[in-house]
Every structure is written in structure tokens, then in C-alpha cells.
Amino acid sequence: MALEEKAFYRESPTTKPATLNCPFCRTQDTYDLRWMVRKKVEQLPRGADERDRARFAKFLSYMVLMDDKAMCKNMRCRKRFDISGIKTMAFI
């Protein structure tokens, strides 16, 4: 039986700043975006077979963007807008 992909990673949430433009009021500001960091574990988990060993060799550490919308920081606007121009996944 193959192991779940989660067995090969350690997950931890983090925030990173990004400069975004509000499409409604055109205000540019820095927003803290939430990311899930998935770091590859150092050793193969117990109970792994040959297929798991091959999969483990190919895996890399990466980050996934958790937020898909941001709220404008301009007090007159305050509208929610889609985050664009930022990759949703980044390899570490």
C-alpha cells in the first residue's frame, strides 16, 4: 500500500509581504499573504516500499498560496479583490 503524500512533508503556515494594486481605486499597498510551506522530510517514512522510494526522490520543498482575495487598505475603498500577478506555488 502506497503512503500518502502528506507523509513526505512537514507543513507550516507563514506570511510573506507582497505589493498589490487595488483594481477599483488603483491604490498600491503591501499586503501580508498567507502561504503554506511544505518542507520535504529528511528521511523516508517507515513502511515505504519501492514506489514510495521513487516518489520521495522526485519530491521538492514548496510553498502554496492560501489567500485568493485581499481587502483594499484604502479606507474609502475597502473592497475585496482577486490576487493576481503572484504565482500560487513556489519551489523553495
Summary of the structure (lengths in Angstrom):
residues: 92
radius of gyration: 18.3
end to end distance: 29.2
largest distance: 58.8
contacts: 207
relative contact order: 0.27
helix: 14%
strand: 42%
